[in-house]
């Protein structure tokens, strides 16, 4: 995984499509869904960590956009 799109594709494999319309909310829900997949042993710890890192990095970018 290298991008938010890749995280979305991973979630899609498990039947989860996230689109609220507000970027930050979408990212937060994707984060929650990743954690649930890991909790239920559908994804590995590596996939969880990488996905969370990608999402959190994107959240930081969004916060900077809002500030600037």
N, C-alpha and C positions, 0 to 999 in steps of 0.2 A: 504494500500500500504506500502510495506517495502523495495522495491528495484526498480532499473531501469527497470527490467523485468516487474514488476507490472505496472509501468507507461506505458511501451510499450503495455501491454495488455489493459489498459484503452483506449489508443489512437486507438488501433486496433478495439475496439468496435464501434468506430465512422468512421471506414474505413481508418484510417491513419497508414501507415507503414513507418517508417523512417529508411533508411539505406543509408548513403552516403559513408561509408567506413572509415571515420575518426571519432574517438570517440567524440572528442570535438564538431565537427560540428553536429553530430547526437544529442548530448545532447542539444545544442543550438536550434536546430530545434524542438526538442520535447518540450522544454520550450515555444517556440513561439506557438506551436500547442495547448498546455495546456491553454495558455492565450486566444487564439481564442475560444476554447471550452467554457471557462468561460464567455467571452464577449458575446457569443451567447446563454448563459444560458443553456448549455448542461451539465455542471458539477457544483457542489456546490463550494462555497468559500473554504470549508474545503478540498475538493479534490484538488483544485488548490494549496492551501498552502502546503499541504503534498507533492504533486507531485513536486512542485518547490523546496522544501527543499531537497528532495531526489536527484533531478537533480543537484542542486547546490553543494551538498555534493560530488557527483560523479565528478563534474567539478574540485573541489578542489583536489581530489585524483589524477586526471589526470594531473593537473598542477604540483603537487609534483613529479609525475613520470618524467615529462619532465625536471624539475629542477635537479632531482637527477640522 
